[in-house]
Amino acid sequence: MDIIKRKILKDKFKIQVTRLVLTLLCLGAVLSCTNNEQPNDAQQEVLAAHEKRRTATLNGDANTVASMMTDDLTFKHANAVVEKKEQFIDALESQKLLYKTLTDEDLQVRVNGTTGVVSGTVHIVVDASGTEYDLRVLFTELWVKENDTWKMMLWHATEIL
């Protein structure tokens, strides 16, 4: 690939990342401007869903993880790889991704109606197709309530260097 094509691809990627960051910032601003006195029960429900998904991911339980995701899930890894639900679940099932550690640090949970956001820092040790990565990332999860069940719609991570 020549230099000009690489530069165009790099610029397009930067634009996509910028759009995502701006979208997440806008979402955060909207949620923070609403009534912050949410029922503690809703925050606990979202946190419980987060914990169940975290534990199932660690255990390689792809069926449980899949049941906790919306069909249109977007999963953005810390290395900028973007996957849809099917791709992420396939990686768990085939053991292309073997999570060894998912240790939450510094969690925040906010709920507004049928939308929940979990954000914070997580220590991840993962074997990805035979290569082990040990990293800390800032993450944001977007949860939506579908038929009285919280489902993850978005995961976005940025590595802390």
N, C-alpha and C positions, 0 to 999 in steps of 0.2 A: 504494500500500500504506500503510495507516495506521500510526501510531507503535507501537501495541501489537503488531501483527503483525510489524513489523520487529524489535522488541525480542525477541519470542519466537524468531524465526529466528536472531537474533544469539546469544541464550542457548543455543539448540540447537547452533549451530556451535561455541561455546566448549566445550560439554560434549563434543562429538565430538573436538575438538582435544585436550582434556584427557585423554580416554580413550586417544587415540593416543599421546600423550606418556608416559602412565603405562605403556602396553603396551611401548613402546620402552625405557623405563627398566627395567622388569621383565626384558625380554629381555637387556638389557645386564648386569643384576645376575646373572641365571642364568649367562650366558656367562662372566662374570668370576669366578664362584665355582667354576667347573670347572677341571680341570687345564689350566693355561696353556701347558704344554709340548707344543704341537701340532707335528706333523710340519711342518717348514718347507715341504715339497712341497705340502701342502694349502693353506697360505697363499699360496704362489706361484701355484697353480692358480686360486684365487679372484681374486687380483690380476690375473692374465693375462686372466681372463674380464671383469673390470671394464674393463681397458684395451681389450680388443677391442670391448666394447659402447660405450665412450666414443669410440673412433675411428670406428666404424660410424655412431654418431649424428652426429658431426661431418661425415661424408661423406654424410649423408642416405640411408644404406643401410638402408632400412626392413626389407628381407627378413632381413638379418643380425641386426638388432636384434630383430626378432620371434622369430627362432629362438633367441635367448638369454633369452627371457622365459617365465615360466610362463604358462599360459593364464589363471590367476586373478590376474595381476599387478595391483597397485595403484600408481599413479604420482601422488604428491602434490607438485605444483609449489610453489615458494616463495611464490606468490601465493594459496595455499590452494585452487587448482583441483585437483580430484581426477579422474583419468582411469583407465579400465581399459585393458588392453593394446590392444584394437581402436582405441580413440580416439587413443591416443598414436601408434600405428603409422600410422593414417590421417593424422594431422597431419604426420608425417614425409613420407609418400608424396605428399601434396597440397602440400607445402612451406608449410603454414601455420606450421610451426616450422622455421626455418633456423638451425641452431646454427653460429655463426661462431667461437666460442671456448669450450672446455671445458678449463680448465687446473686440474689438481689441485694443491692445496697441502695439506700436512699430512695424509697418509693413515694410517689405522690399519686393519689387517686381522686379524680373529680367526676361528678356525675351531673348531667343536666337532662332530665327526662329519661329518654331511652338511649342516651349517648353517654358513654363512659370513656375516660382517658386515664391510662396508667402510664406513668413516665418515671424515669429514674436512671440508675446506673446498674449494670449487671456485669459480673465477672463470668466469662464464658471460656470453657475449654472444650474444643470440638475437634473430632477427627473428621476431616473432609476429604473423602476419597484417598485415605492413607496419609494425609499430612495433618499433623496436629497443630492447632492454633490456640494460643492462650492470650486472651485479650479482655479489656474492659471497654464497654460501650455505653453511651447514652442511648436510651431507647424511648420510643413512644409507641403505645398500643392504642388503637381506637376500637372500642367495643360498642356494639349496638344490641338492643334488646329485640329479639325476634320471638314471638309467641312465648313470652315469659321466660326466655332463655337468653343469657348473654353470650354473644358470639364475637370473636375477634375479626375485624374487617381490615385492619392495617397493622403491620409491624414495620417500624423504621428505626434503624440503628446507625450510629456514627461512632467510629472507634475513637477512644481517648488515647492520644499519643503521648 
